[in-house]
Amino acid sequence: ALRHTDHEWVVIFYFPLIAMLITFPWALVNWQWPQGSDWVWLVLMGFFTVLAQLYLTKAYHAEQASQIAVYNYVGVLWAVLLGSLVFGETLPGATVIGMALILISVGLSSRSRA
């Protein structure tokens, strides 16, 4: 397992490197330089992305992947909630039910592993 051989920063380095190589052709064709305050938002997104990736990688280094991976599903909830709060997106009933099922599943899974 990588957690026994590679440092967290190695994993964090290769993740965006590979993503950059994959997205480069599309960015090259559609490139637009950021304007004004876009730079501030880009720097903030970059900072918090690296911070999140660092702690996610540390979690995977500290525990078995099967115990950590279940919590990734909570990210779906954050995306839906932020979309609702920031962009005013509405939550259909099926979405609310799906969120509840995810929370219940994560809770049951984490409790059974403890």
Z-matrix of the N, CA and C atoms (Angstrom, degrees):
N
C 1 1.457
C 2 1.524 1 109.69
N 3 1.315 2 115.98 1 145.73
C 4 1.461 3 120.73 2 -178.58
C 5 1.521 4 112.68 3 -62.68
N 6 1.318 5 116.94 4 -28.18
C 7 1.457 6 118.60 5 -177.09
C 8 1.525 7 112.36 6 -64.18
N 9 1.316 8 116.99 7 -20.80
C 10 1.458 9 120.72 8 179.26
C 11 1.527 10 112.49 9 -91.13
N 12 1.325 11 117.54 10 -16.48
C 13 1.461 12 119.77 11 -174.80
C 14 1.525 13 114.28 12 -116.55
N 15 1.328 14 118.05 13 -31.53
C 16 1.463 15 120.69 14 -173.92
C 17 1.518 16 111.93 15 -114.57
N 18 1.315 17 115.31 16 142.10
C 19 1.463 18 122.36 17 176.82
C 20 1.527 19 109.12 18 -73.22
N 21 1.334 20 116.66 19 156.69
C 22 1.471 21 121.46 20 -179.05
C 23 1.521 22 111.97 21 -55.36
N 24 1.336 23 116.86 22 -40.61
C 25 1.460 24 120.18 23 -175.67
C 26 1.525 25 112.11 24 -67.51
N 27 1.319 26 117.69 25 -25.41
C 28 1.468 27 120.31 26 176.49
C 29 1.525 28 109.33 27 -66.85
N 30 1.323 29 116.47 28 -46.02
C 31 1.461 30 121.23 29 178.24
C 32 1.521 31 110.02 30 -62.33
N 33 1.324 32 117.04 31 -43.82
C 34 1.462 33 121.56 32 -178.99
C 35 1.525 34 110.70 33 -64.72
N 36 1.321 35 118.12 34 -33.77
C 37 1.468 36 121.52 35 178.64
C 38 1.527 37 111.35 36 -67.93
N 39 1.329 38 117.28 37 -46.37
C 40 1.457 39 120.19 38 -174.54
C 41 1.529 40 113.17 39 -74.32
N 42 1.314 41 118.41 40 -28.16
C 43 1.473 42 120.62 41 -179.31
C 44 1.538 43 111.06 42 -59.92
N 45 1.343 44 120.07 43 -55.65
C 46 1.472 45 118.43 44 178.96
C 47 1.526 46 113.10 45 -71.68
N 48 1.335 47 117.75 46 -27.26
C 49 1.456 48 119.55 47 178.03
C 50 1.526 49 110.81 48 -61.67
N 51 1.310 50 116.42 49 -47.01
C 52 1.463 51 120.36 50 179.33
C 53 1.528 52 110.71 51 -67.08
N 54 1.331 53 117.08 52 -41.09
C 55 1.468 54 120.40 53 177.75
C 56 1.531 55 110.66 54 -61.43
N 57 1.333 56 116.44 55 -39.77
C 58 1.460 57 120.32 56 179.32
C 59 1.527 58 110.74 57 -63.95
N 60 1.322 59 117.02 58 -43.77
C 61 1.460 60 120.30 59 -179.93
C 62 1.528 61 111.88 60 -63.99
N 63 1.331 62 116.59 61 -36.83
C 64 1.465 63 120.28 62 -179.79
C 65 1.522 64 111.27 63 -71.34
N 66 1.337 65 117.74 64 -39.76
C 67 1.471 66 120.63 65 -175.63
C 68 1.523 67 113.40 66 -88.40
N 69 1.330 68 118.56 67 -10.58
C 70 1.462 69 121.88 68 -176.02
C 71 1.528 70 113.73 69 -54.31
N 72 1.332 71 120.35 70 -46.32
C 73 1.477 72 118.48 71 -178.88
C 74 1.532 73 113.38 72 -59.16
N 75 1.315 74 118.01 73 -39.62
C 76 1.462 75 120.56 74 179.05
C 77 1.530 76 111.42 75 -70.85
N 78 1.320 77 116.56 76 -39.00
C 79 1.458 78 120.31 77 178.09
C 80 1.527 79 110.67 78 -65.42
N 81 1.316 80 117.64 79 -38.16
C 82 1.454 81 121.89 80 -179.26
C 83 1.529 82 110.94 81 -62.13
N 84 1.310 83 116.47 82 -41.75
C 85 1.464 84 121.56 83 -178.36
C 86 1.533 85 111.62 84 -72.51
N 87 1.337 86 117.25 85 -37.11
C 88 1.468 87 121.75 86 -173.12
C 89 1.523 88 113.78 87 -111.43
N 90 1.314 89 119.54 88 20.85
C 91 1.459 90 122.06 89 -171.85
C 92 1.521 91 112.66 90 -64.44
N 93 1.352 92 114.88 91 134.63
C 94 1.462 93 122.70 92 171.19
C 95 1.515 94 106.89 93 -136.74
N 96 1.325 95 116.75 94 131.33
C 97 1.459 96 120.41 95 179.57
C 98 1.522 97 110.23 96 -70.55
N 99 1.323 98 117.55 97 137.74
C 100 1.465 99 120.21 98 175.38
C 101 1.534 100 110.75 99 -61.75
N 102 1.322 101 115.22 100 149.08
C 103 1.458 102 121.09 101 -177.92
C 104 1.521 103 110.32 102 -118.05
N 105 1.307 104 117.91 103 138.41
C 106 1.460 105 124.25 104 171.26
C 107 1.513 106 114.99 105 48.92
N 108 1.329 107 115.49 106 -116.95
C 109 1.466 108 121.13 107 -175.58
C 110 1.530 109 113.11 108 -71.33
N 111 1.328 110 117.05 109 -9.16
C 112 1.472 111 119.21 110 175.43
C 113 1.521 112 110.70 111 -56.95
N 114 1.342 113 116.68 112 -34.79
C 115 1.461 114 120.93 113 -179.38
C 116 1.518 115 111.34 114 -62.59
N 117 1.331 116 116.80 115 -39.98
C 118 1.467 117 120.43 116 179.14
C 119 1.519 118 109.61 117 -62.88
N 120 1.333 119 116.67 118 -45.57
C 121 1.462 120 120.66 119 -179.83
C 122 1.523 121 110.94 120 -63.94
N 123 1.320 122 117.07 121 -39.29
C 124 1.466 123 120.25 122 178.80
C 125 1.523 124 111.89 123 -64.25
N 126 1.331 125 116.42 124 -42.48
C 127 1.467 126 120.08 125 178.55
C 128 1.522 127 110.37 126 -64.86
N 129 1.336 128 117.23 127 -43.51
C 130 1.469 129 120.24 128 178.20
C 131 1.523 130 111.46 129 -62.73
N 132 1.335 131 117.23 130 -44.42
C 133 1.467 132 119.85 131 177.96
C 134 1.519 133 111.21 132 -61.60
N 135 1.333 134 116.24 133 -42.19
C 136 1.459 135 119.77 134 178.55
C 137 1.512 136 111.92 135 -62.45
N 138 1.328 137 116.72 136 -44.88
C 139 1.459 138 120.97 137 -179.72
C 140 1.523 139 111.69 138 -61.02
N 141 1.326 140 116.80 139 -49.67
C 142 1.462 141 119.56 140 -177.60
C 143 1.526 142 112.31 141 -71.70
N 144 1.321 143 117.49 142 -28.02
C 145 1.456 144 119.98 143 175.31
C 146 1.524 145 110.83 144 -67.22
N 147 1.329 146 116.45 145 -44.63
C 148 1.472 147 119.64 146 178.01
C 149 1.522 148 110.11 147 -63.88
N 150 1.313 149 117.19 148 -41.86
C 151 1.466 150 121.13 149 179.11
C 152 1.532 151 110.96 150 -61.43
N 153 1.331 152 116.56 151 -46.32
C 154 1.465 153 120.57 152 179.09
C 155 1.521 154 110.89 153 -63.90
N 156 1.331 155 117.05 154 -43.27
C 157 1.460 156 120.45 155 179.40
C 158 1.519 157 111.15 156 -63.98
N 159 1.329 158 116.83 157 -38.04
C 160 1.464 159 120.91 158 178.57
C 161 1.522 160 110.98 159 -60.96
N 162 1.328 161 116.57 160 -49.41
C 163 1.461 162 118.91 161 -177.78
C 164 1.520 163 112.37 162 -71.85
N 165 1.324 164 117.72 163 -31.61
C 166 1.462 165 119.67 164 174.86
C 167 1.531 166 109.89 165 -65.47
N 168 1.324 167 116.40 166 -43.22
C 169 1.466 168 120.39 167 178.65
C 170 1.518 169 111.06 168 -65.41
N 171 1.330 170 117.89 169 -40.02
C 172 1.463 171 120.97 170 176.59
C 173 1.530 172 110.77 171 -61.78
N 174 1.326 173 116.54 172 -38.91
C 175 1.464 174 119.73 173 178.49
C 176 1.526 175 110.75 174 -63.61
N 177 1.335 176 116.13 175 -43.74
C 178 1.468 177 119.45 176 178.59
C 179 1.528 178 111.72 177 -66.92
N 180 1.319 179 117.41 178 -29.74
C 181 1.467 180 120.13 179 176.43
C 182 1.523 181 111.17 180 -73.38
N 183 1.320 182 116.96 181 -31.32
C 184 1.465 183 120.74 182 -175.26
C 185 1.529 184 112.89 183 -82.15
N 186 1.317 185 117.65 184 -30.99
C 187 1.466 186 121.65 185 -175.65
C 188 1.520 187 110.33 186 -130.08
N 189 1.315 188 115.12 187 173.41
C 190 1.458 189 120.57 188 175.67
C 191 1.525 190 108.96 189 -72.35
N 192 1.314 191 115.56 190 145.87
C 193 1.463 192 121.08 191 -177.58
C 194 1.528 193 111.94 192 -57.45
N 195 1.311 194 117.72 193 -36.87
C 196 1.466 195 120.57 194 -178.18
C 197 1.527 196 112.07 195 -64.97
N 198 1.331 197 117.23 196 -25.55
C 199 1.464 198 119.61 197 178.94
C 200 1.520 199 111.98 198 -84.62
N 201 1.301 200 118.13 199 -24.15
C 202 1.460 201 122.27 200 -177.52
C 203 1.524 202 111.82 201 -93.14
N 204 1.319 203 117.22 202 -37.72
C 205 1.467 204 121.92 203 -171.68
C 206 1.519 205 113.17 204 -58.62
N 207 1.300 206 117.78 205 -31.22
C 208 1.463 207 120.27 206 -177.47
C 209 1.528 208 111.26 207 -61.71
N 210 1.325 209 117.20 208 -28.84
C 211 1.461 210 120.26 209 -178.69
C 212 1.524 211 112.68 210 -76.81
N 213 1.333 212 118.31 211 -13.34
C 214 1.461 213 120.59 212 175.38
C 215 1.521 214 111.60 213 -62.55
N 216 1.315 215 117.34 214 -27.02
C 217 1.457 216 120.54 215 -179.41
C 218 1.523 217 111.99 216 -65.98
N 219 1.305 218 117.70 217 -21.98
C 220 1.459 219 120.59 218 177.94
C 221 1.528 220 109.95 219 -66.93
N 222 1.335 221 117.82 220 -23.14
C 223 1.457 222 121.60 221 176.76
C 224 1.514 223 112.82 222 -59.91
N 225 1.319 224 117.04 223 -32.57
C 226 1.462 225 121.15 224 176.52
C 227 1.528 226 109.71 225 -62.03
N 228 1.316 227 115.89 226 -40.82
C 229 1.461 228 119.65 227 179.71
C 230 1.528 229 111.10 228 -63.91
N 231 1.331 230 116.50 229 -43.43
C 232 1.466 231 119.98 230 178.41
C 233 1.520 232 110.95 231 -60.73
N 234 1.323 233 117.53 232 -42.38
C 235 1.460 234 121.21 233 -179.48
C 236 1.526 235 111.00 234 -61.66
N 237 1.315 236 117.10 235 -44.09
C 238 1.464 237 120.87 236 179.95
C 239 1.526 238 110.70 237 -67.11
N 240 1.324 239 116.77 238 -44.24
C 241 1.458 240 119.88 239 -179.22
C 242 1.527 241 112.25 240 -66.00
N 243 1.332 242 117.31 241 -42.76
C 244 1.469 243 119.57 242 177.75
C 245 1.524 244 111.37 243 -66.16
N 246 1.321 245 117.21 244 -38.07
C 247 1.460 246 120.17 245 175.71
C 248 1.515 247 111.44 246 -60.71
N 249 1.301 248 115.94 247 -37.86
C 250 1.461 249 120.72 248 178.82
C 251 1.528 250 111.33 249 -70.66
N 252 1.321 251 116.64 250 -46.55
C 253 1.464 252 120.43 251 -176.04
C 254 1.528 253 113.12 252 -75.23
N 255 1.323 254 117.35 253 -42.93
C 256 1.465 255 120.62 254 -174.35
C 257 1.523 256 112.10 255 -84.53
N 258 1.333 257 116.66 256 -42.16
C 259 1.457 258 120.22 257 -174.11
C 260 1.529 259 113.87 258 -105.84
N 261 1.328 260 116.92 259 0.72
C 262 1.456 261 120.44 260 177.98
C 263 1.519 262 114.17 261 69.56
N 264 1.326 263 117.38 262 22.60
C 265 1.459 264 120.08 263 178.06
C 266 1.521 265 109.43 264 -68.91
N 267 1.303 266 116.35 265 145.03
C 268 1.464 267 120.16 266 179.32
C 269 1.529 268 109.86 267 -90.51
N 270 1.305 269 115.12 268 150.95
C 271 1.464 270 121.08 269 179.81
C 272 1.526 271 109.43 270 -104.08
N 273 1.319 272 117.32 271 108.53
C 274 1.464 273 119.56 272 175.70
C 275 1.532 274 110.42 273 -65.94
N 276 1.302 275 116.17 274 158.07
C 277 1.457 276 120.87 275 -179.33
C 278 1.512 277 113.26 276 -55.86
N 279 1.332 278 116.66 277 -38.99
C 280 1.464 279 120.02 278 179.70
C 281 1.533 280 110.68 279 -63.74
N 282 1.320 281 117.48 280 -33.57
C 283 1.463 282 120.76 281 178.47
C 284 1.521 283 110.77 282 -67.31
N 285 1.310 284 116.25 283 -43.57
C 286 1.466 285 120.78 284 179.19
C 287 1.529 286 110.12 285 -63.02
N 288 1.317 287 116.33 286 -42.74
C 289 1.470 288 120.21 287 177.41
C 290 1.527 289 110.05 288 -63.05
N 291 1.341 290 117.42 289 -42.70
C 292 1.454 291 121.21 290 178.38
C 293 1.523 292 112.02 291 -62.29
N 294 1.339 293 116.60 292 -40.40
C 295 1.464 294 120.50 293 177.53
C 296 1.524 295 110.68 294 -62.65
N 297 1.322 296 115.82 295 -42.70
C 298 1.462 297 119.74 296 179.28
C 299 1.530 298 110.77 297 -63.04
N 300 1.325 299 116.95 298 -41.86
C 301 1.467 300 120.38 299 178.65
C 302 1.522 301 111.35 300 -63.82
N 303 1.332 302 116.90 301 -39.22
C 304 1.469 303 120.05 302 177.83
C 305 1.519 304 110.24 303 -63.45
N 306 1.324 305 117.15 304 -47.53
C 307 1.466 306 120.42 305 179.62
C 308 1.521 307 111.92 306 -60.38
N 309 1.323 308 116.63 307 -43.39
C 310 1.465 309 120.86 308 179.29
C 311 1.536 310 109.95 309 -63.26
N 312 1.341 311 116.18 310 -44.27
C 313 1.469 312 120.72 311 -179.39
C 314 1.514 313 111.83 312 -63.55
N 315 1.320 314 117.06 313 -44.39
C 316 1.470 315 120.72 314 178.41
C 317 1.532 316 110.33 315 -62.99
N 318 1.325 317 115.62 316 -43.70
C 319 1.472 318 119.65 317 178.98
C 320 1.520 319 112.40 318 -61.51
N 321 1.322 320 116.11 319 -46.02
C 322 1.465 321 119.57 320 179.98
C 323 1.520 322 111.51 321 -66.89
N 324 1.313 323 116.36 322 -40.55
C 325 1.458 324 119.71 323 -179.64
C 326 1.521 325 111.60 324 -66.29
N 327 1.324 326 117.35 325 -42.81
C 328 1.468 327 119.84 326 -179.53
C 329 1.523 328 110.94 327 -69.30
N 330 1.310 329 116.89 328 -33.19
C 331 1.463 330 120.19 329 179.68
C 332 1.527 331 111.05 330 -71.99
N 333 1.329 332 116.94 331 -36.28
C 334 1.469 333 119.27 332 -178.93
C 335 1.529 334 111.24 333 -73.60
N 336 1.321 335 118.74 334 -21.60
C 337 1.459 336 122.56 335 -179.93
C 338 1.534 337 111.58 336 -87.39
N 339 1.308 338 116.92 337 -18.46
C 340 1.469 339 119.90 338 -175.92
C 341 1.511 340 112.42 339 -72.40
